[in-house]
Amino acid sequence: MSTDLINSMLDNAVHIGHKRAFWSPKMRDYIYGVQNWIHVFDLYKTVSKLEEVGAILKDLSSKWKEVLIIGTKIQASSLVKEVAIATGNHYIDHTWVPWFLTNFSTIKKRIATYNKLKKDVQTGELEILTKKEQAEKMKLIEKLGTSYEWVKDLRKVPDALVIVDGRFEKLALIEAKKLWIPTYAILWTTGDIDECTNFIPGNVNSIKSIKFLLECLKPNLEKSKVVQKDVTKVERVFSKEESNTAKQLPKKPVTKFEAKPKVKKEEITEELPEIKEETVVEEVVAEVKE
């Protein structure tokens, strides 16, 4: 474990916890001690948990899983947006819509309504309406935009959640737990480790600390640029040498079959000799006698 990482954590105030009077006993193992009536994190354990969560997120990103980054605190909103855009993930940085996960079918319809209204504004279809109706539509767009702008391209329930301050985003953790969605949160000394799948102990009340932790997780959240091709559609590309040799190959001889002249029924009846019944009977009797 490098001491440079520990020193950089100390410089970015990752070790500072909450006041001693307000803490969660479940975080006892990750607290080093108390200084000036404030809890201090054990940074060695913070580094190990950071590496553990980072490895899990890297595996999810390599499989192109949908990861939703959540941070609606004032200290974290702009940082979450910046990291999510850079890594190509969806995010929520303003307000958490209640029952966003458990009632996603209804939320998806609201997102579709918002996308349609924005498209109507771009195409100019709202100009047909009256001024009063246009004002109502613009108010609805503004209202929906505050909740769904950052998830307007989300087509399904996310496969995992990355949360800044699990205690502050308690509603998101409760909904994810009902749907068995894995959650990875940054917890302060007041956090509950049983509410999330895995966690990183650290300071979530400082912009410097949140920025440092998100920057550490940023490389693991980037989706791989290799896109798997569809196996069913296989295209062969010939090189110049192969195409030239293909042109020089002799072609197979084509055998042409001459069509036989059609014979009419009248011609067939004329050529056949007439056979009487008496001659046939005499020939049969002669063969039997022999």
MOCOR-V506353 format. One record per residue. N is the residue number from 1. RES is the residue in three letters. PSI is psi in whole degrees, -180 to 180 (999 if undefined). OMEGA is omega as a letter, one per 20 degrees, with the letter a starting at -180 (NA if undefined). Layout:
n/res/psi/omega
N/RES/PSI/OMEGA
N/RES/PSI/OMEGA
This chain:
n/res/psi/omega
1/MET/125/a
2/SER/139/r
3/THR/-20/r
4/ASP/-38/r
5/LEU/-39/r
6/ILE/-43/r
7/ASN/-39/r
8/SER/-33/r
9/MET/-40/r
10/LEU/-38/r
11/ASP/-30/a
12/ASN/14/r
13/ALA/34/r
14/VAL/-24/a
15/HIS/-13/a
16/ILE/129/r
17/GLY/-162/a
18/HIS/177/r
19/LYS/155/a
20/ARG/-32/a
21/ALA/-25/a
22/PHE/103/a
23/TRP/165/r
24/SER/125/r
25/PRO/-22/r
26/LYS/-19/r
27/MET/13/a
28/ARG/-40/a
29/ASP/-17/a
30/TYR/9/r
31/ILE/129/a
32/TYR/-41/a
33/GLY/-162/a
34/VAL/135/r
35/GLN/124/a
36/ASN/44/r
37/TRP/27/r
38/ILE/135/r
39/HIS/147/r
40/VAL/132/a
41/PHE/151/r
42/ASP/103/a
43/LEU/-23/r
44/TYR/-39/r
45/LYS/-31/r
46/THR/-41/r
47/VAL/-42/a
48/SER/-40/r
49/LYS/-33/r
50/LEU/-42/r
51/GLU/-37/a
52/GLU/-48/r
53/VAL/-38/r
54/GLY/-39/r
55/ALA/-39/r
56/ILE/-45/a
57/LEU/-35/r
58/LYS/-39/r
59/ASP/-40/r
60/LEU/-42/a
61/SER/-36/r
62/SER/-27/r
63/LYS/7/r
64/TRP/42/r
65/LYS/152/a
66/GLU/112/a
67/VAL/126/r
68/LEU/123/a
69/ILE/128/a
70/ILE/131/r
71/GLY/94/a
72/THR/1/r
73/LYS/155/r
74/ILE/-37/a
75/GLN/-25/a
76/ALA/-14/a
77/SER/-50/a
78/SER/-34/r
79/LEU/-40/r
80/VAL/-43/r
81/LYS/-44/a
82/GLU/-46/a
83/VAL/-40/a
84/ALA/-42/r
85/ILE/-39/a
86/ALA/-32/a
87/THR/-7/r
88/GLY/33/r
89/ASN/161/r
90/HIS/159/a
91/TYR/161/r
92/ILE/116/a
93/ASP/1/a
94/HIS/-71/r
95/THR/146/r
96/TRP/119/r
97/VAL/124/a
98/PRO/139/a
99/TRP/36/r
100/PHE/-37/a
101/LEU/-47/a
102/THR/-25/r
103/ASN/47/a
104/PHE/-26/r
105/SER/-40/r
106/THR/-40/r
107/ILE/-36/a
108/LYS/-36/r
109/LYS/-38/r
110/ARG/-37/r
111/ILE/-40/r
112/ALA/-39/r
113/THR/-43/r
114/TYR/-43/r
115/ASN/-38/r
116/LYS/-42/r
117/LEU/-41/r
118/LYS/-37/r
119/LYS/-38/r
120/ASP/-35/r
121/VAL/-41/a
122/GLN/-39/a
123/THR/-14/r
124/GLY/18/r
125/GLU/-21/r
126/LEU/-15/a
127/GLU/-18/r
128/ILE/-29/a
129/LEU/168/r
130/THR/169/a
131/LYS/-37/r
132/LYS/-43/r
133/GLU/-37/r
134/GLN/-41/r
135/ALA/-39/r
136/GLU/-41/r
137/LYS/-39/r
138/MET/-36/r
139/LYS/-40/r
140/LEU/-39/r
141/ILE/-42/r
142/GLU/-38/a
143/LYS/-46/r
144/LEU/-30/a
145/GLY/-32/r
146/THR/-21/a
147/SER/-30/a
148/TYR/6/a
149/GLU/-39/a
150/TRP/-7/r
151/VAL/27/a
152/LYS/-20/r
153/ASP/8/a
154/LEU/120/a
155/ARG/-16/a
156/LYS/173/r
157/VAL/133/a
158/PRO/153/a
159/ASP/-21/a
160/ALA/157/r
161/LEU/137/r
162/VAL/118/a
163/ILE/133/r
164/VAL/117/a
165/ASP/87/a
166/GLY/-27/r
167/ARG/-37/r
168/PHE/-35/a
169/GLU/49/a
170/LYS/-36/a
171/LEU/-40/r
172/ALA/-40/r
173/LEU/-38/a
174/ILE/-44/a
175/GLU/-41/r
176/ALA/-35/r
177/LYS/-35/r
178/LYS/-33/a
179/LEU/5/r
180/TRP/38/r
181/ILE/127/r
182/PRO/138/a
183/THR/141/a
184/TYR/112/a
185/ALA/154/r
186/ILE/119/a
187/LEU/142/r
188/TRP/-174/a
189/THR/-9/r
190/THR/5/a
191/GLY/165/r
192/ASP/112/a
193/ILE/-15/a
194/ASP/-13/a
195/GLU/-12/a
196/CYS/162/a
197/THR/-46/r
198/ASN/164/a
199/PHE/166/r
200/ILE/115/r
201/PRO/126/a
202/GLY/172/a
203/ASN/122/r
204/VAL/13/r
205/ASN/1/a
206/SER/136/r
207/ILE/-39/r
208/LYS/-43/a
209/SER/-45/a
210/ILE/-42/r
211/LYS/-41/a
212/PHE/-44/a
213/LEU/-39/r
214/LEU/-35/r
215/GLU/-33/r
216/CYS/-34/a
217/LEU/-15/a
218/LYS/-47/r
219/PRO/-29/a
220/ASN/-18/a
221/LEU/-12/a
222/GLU/130/a
223/LYS/144/a
224/SER/144/a
225/LYS/-9/a
226/VAL/120/r
227/VAL/129/a
228/GLN/131/a
229/LYS/155/r
230/ASP/125/a
231/VAL/-28/a
232/THR/-28/a
233/LYS/98/a
234/VAL/123/r
235/GLU/133/r
236/ARG/131/a
237/VAL/119/a
238/PHE/140/r
239/SER/174/a
240/LYS/-39/a
241/GLU/-42/r
242/GLU/-39/r
243/SER/-38/r
244/ASN/-42/r
245/THR/-33/r
246/ALA/-35/r
247/LYS/-33/a
248/GLN/-13/a
249/LEU/137/r
250/PRO/143/a
251/LYS/149/r
252/LYS/139/r
253/PRO/138/a
254/VAL/118/r
255/THR/124/r
256/LYS/131/r
257/PHE/127/r
258/GLU/133/a
259/ALA/133/r
260/LYS/145/r
261/PRO/140/r
262/LYS/139/r
263/VAL/130/r
264/LYS/155/a
265/LYS/-34/a
266/GLU/-41/a
267/GLU/-36/a
268/ILE/-40/a
269/THR/-31/r
270/GLU/-37/a
271/GLU/-33/a
272/LEU/135/r
273/PRO/153/r
274/GLU/132/a
275/ILE/122/r
276/LYS/155/a
277/GLU/-32/a
278/GLU/-44/a
279/THR/-38/r
280/VAL/-41/a
281/VAL/-41/r
282/GLU/-42/r
283/GLU/-40/a
284/VAL/-41/a
285/VAL/-39/r
286/ALA/-40/r
287/GLU/-36/a
288/VAL/-40/r
289/LYS/-41/r
290/GLU/999/NA
